[in-house]
Amino acid sequence: MWMLVGIACDLLVWPSTEHELGVSSDQELRRQSMTDHQIAVHRARDAVIAQDLDGVHRAGEGLAVGHDVRGLPEAARRTLQSVREAGAELARLSDLDQAATLLVELTASCARCHTMLDVPPKLPAQATQRDLLWTALEFRSEELWEDAAQGDPALLGLRYWDDRVLAVGLRLQGGAF
């Protein structure tokens, strides 16, 4: 599949037509587009953590492009447009602190849209513990938190979201993931 090629090359490959995507419905096209954006957001997050400005730029370029996603309510369509604009800005930034701030704002807009549409996030099969924890925090999902924290008593014992954010932030900062 074209997306696997993009992952292997650390590039997002964006086909120009639905036919090239091999999808047959609006719902499948929406799912594929959102998966692509989720992967790009995770790449941007990982690049910020690694202090890799070029990686932030590549992830931003991937977020900045995409297909018209039919069938979205107008509010969700506007959110998707703001995600693309944030991606374009990530691709141009010259400062990692600004990239981190923009990434937090971008992630919050993703969570707001999913909440508005009452659509839980669906993580790709290759999701890491970092991806699971990030998404659990992003959506304040007890179910995702418990899945992500399995086997880690220090994380499982945290009951308040502020404590969870701090613990994950310290691990990310310390390179524990």
SULUR-V73951 format. One record per residue. N is the residue number from 1. RES is the residue in three letters. SS is DSSP state (A for helix, B for strand, O for the rest). PHI is phi in degrees with one decimal (NA if undefined). OMEGA is omega in degrees with one decimal (NA if undefined). Layout:
BEGIN
n:res:ss:phi:omega
N:RES:SS:PHI:OMEGA
N:RES:SS:PHI:OMEGA
END
This chain:
BEGIN
n:res:ss:phi:omega
1:MET:O:NA:-175.3
2:TRP:A:-59.9:-177.4
3:MET:A:-66.1:179.2
4:LEU:A:-64.4:175.7
5:VAL:A:-62.5:179.0
6:GLY:A:-62.0:179.4
7:ILE:A:-64.5:-178.3
8:ALA:A:-61.8:-177.9
9:CYS:O:-91.6:-174.3
10:ASP:O:57.4:175.0
11:LEU:O:-130.8:171.7
12:LEU:O:-93.7:179.0
13:VAL:O:-101.3:-174.5
14:TRP:O:-115.2:176.4
15:PRO:O:-60.7:-175.0
16:SER:O:-93.0:-179.7
17:THR:O:-139.9:176.4
18:GLU:A:-61.0:-179.9
19:HIS:A:-59.5:178.8
20:GLU:A:-66.0:177.8
21:LEU:A:-71.4:-178.2
22:GLY:O:76.2:179.2
23:VAL:O:-103.7:-173.3
24:SER:O:-118.0:-177.3
25:SER:O:-145.2:175.7
26:ASP:A:-59.8:-179.3
27:GLN:A:-62.8:179.6
28:GLU:A:-67.0:177.5
29:LEU:A:-64.1:176.5
30:ARG:A:-61.3:-179.1
31:ARG:A:-59.9:-179.3
32:GLN:A:-65.3:179.8
33:SER:A:-63.9:179.8
34:MET:A:-68.1:176.4
35:THR:A:-62.4:178.3
36:ASP:A:-59.8:179.2
37:HIS:A:-66.2:179.4
38:GLN:A:-62.2:178.2
39:ILE:A:-62.1:179.3
40:ALA:A:-64.7:177.6
41:VAL:A:-63.8:178.2
42:HIS:A:-64.4:176.8
43:ARG:A:-65.5:178.2
44:ALA:A:-63.1:178.2
45:ARG:A:-58.4:-178.8
46:ASP:A:-63.3:178.8
47:ALA:A:-67.9:177.2
48:VAL:A:-62.9:179.6
49:ILE:A:-60.8:-179.1
50:ALA:O:-80.5:-177.8
51:GLN:O:59.9:-176.1
52:ASP:O:-108.9:-177.2
53:LEU:A:-64.1:176.6
54:ASP:A:-62.6:176.8
55:GLY:A:-64.3:175.4
56:VAL:A:-61.4:180.0
57:HIS:A:-62.3:179.7
58:ARG:A:-61.9:178.9
59:ALA:A:-64.3:178.0
60:GLY:A:-61.9:177.4
61:GLU:A:-61.3:178.1
62:GLY:A:-65.5:178.3
63:LEU:A:-72.0:-173.0
64:ALA:A:-73.2:-176.9
65:VAL:O:-113.4:177.1
66:GLY:O:159.0:-179.4
67:HIS:O:-88.4:168.4
68:ASP:O:-66.3:-178.4
69:VAL:O:-98.9:-177.1
70:ARG:O:-70.9:174.4
71:GLY:O:87.6:177.6
72:LEU:O:-83.4:172.2
73:PRO:O:-61.0:-176.0
74:GLU:A:-56.8:-180.0
75:ALA:A:-61.6:178.3
76:ALA:A:-68.9:177.7
77:ARG:A:-62.1:178.1
78:ARG:A:-65.1:178.2
79:THR:A:-63.0:179.1
80:LEU:A:-61.3:177.4
81:GLN:A:-63.7:179.1
82:SER:A:-68.5:175.1
83:VAL:A:-64.0:178.8
84:ARG:A:-63.1:178.1
85:GLU:A:-65.7:177.3
86:ALA:A:-63.8:176.6
87:GLY:A:-61.8:178.3
88:ALA:A:-61.6:178.2
89:GLU:A:-67.9:176.3
90:LEU:A:-58.4:-178.3
91:ALA:A:-66.7:-176.9
92:ARG:A:-104.6:-173.6
93:LEU:O:-63.0:178.4
94:SER:O:-114.8:-176.0
95:ASP:O:-133.9:-177.7
96:LEU:A:-68.3:177.3
97:ASP:A:-65.6:176.7
98:GLN:A:-64.7:179.0
99:ALA:A:-63.0:179.7
100:ALA:A:-63.5:179.0
101:THR:A:-63.0:179.3
102:LEU:A:-64.2:179.3
103:LEU:A:-64.1:177.0
104:VAL:A:-62.5:178.5
105:GLU:A:-62.6:178.9
106:LEU:A:-62.0:179.7
107:THR:A:-61.9:178.4
108:ALA:A:-63.9:179.2
109:SER:A:-68.0:175.2
110:CYS:A:-61.4:-179.1
111:ALA:A:-62.7:178.9
112:ARG:A:-60.6:-178.6
113:CYS:A:-66.5:178.2
114:HIS:A:-60.4:178.9
115:THR:A:-65.2:179.9
116:MET:A:-60.3:-178.2
117:LEU:A:-84.7:-176.5
118:ASP:O:55.9:179.6
119:VAL:O:-121.6:178.9
120:PRO:O:-68.9:178.2
121:PRO:O:-68.4:174.7
122:LYS:O:-120.6:-177.6
123:LEU:O:-83.5:176.5
124:PRO:O:-64.1:-178.4
125:ALA:O:-57.6:-177.2
126:GLN:O:-87.1:-179.3
127:ALA:O:-61.1:178.6
128:THR:O:-93.5:175.7
129:GLN:A:-60.3:178.3
130:ARG:A:-60.8:178.0
131:ASP:A:-61.1:-179.0
132:LEU:A:-63.7:179.9
133:LEU:A:-64.9:179.0
134:TRP:A:-57.9:-177.6
135:THR:A:-68.6:176.6
136:ALA:A:-60.2:178.2
137:LEU:A:-68.5:-178.4
138:GLU:A:-57.9:-175.4
139:PHE:A:-104.9:-176.6
140:ARG:O:47.1:-177.2
141:SER:O:-99.4:177.5
142:GLU:A:-59.9:-178.6
143:GLU:A:-61.8:178.4
144:LEU:A:-65.1:179.4
145:TRP:A:-59.5:-179.0
146:GLU:A:-62.9:176.8
147:ASP:A:-63.7:-176.2
148:ALA:A:-70.0:-174.5
149:ALA:O:-90.5:-179.6
150:GLN:O:-52.7:177.5
151:GLY:O:80.3:179.9
152:ASP:O:-124.4:-175.2
153:PRO:A:-56.3:-179.4
154:ALA:A:-63.8:178.2
155:LEU:A:-78.2:-179.3
156:LEU:A:-60.7:-178.4
157:GLY:O:-76.3:-178.9
158:LEU:O:-80.9:-176.6
159:ARG:O:-104.7:-176.2
160:TYR:O:-105.6:-175.9
161:TRP:A:-61.1:179.1
162:ASP:A:-61.1:177.6
163:ASP:A:-65.7:180.0
164:ARG:A:-65.8:178.6
165:VAL:A:-60.3:-179.9
166:LEU:A:-61.8:-178.4
167:ALA:A:-62.6:179.8
168:VAL:A:-67.4:178.1
169:GLY:A:-58.5:179.3
170:LEU:A:-66.3:177.9
171:ARG:A:-67.1:178.4
172:LEU:A:-64.2:-179.0
173:GLN:A:-63.0:-178.9
174:GLY:O:-84.8:178.6
175:GLY:O:74.7:-177.0
176:ALA:O:-74.3:180.0
177:PHE:O:-110.8:NA
END
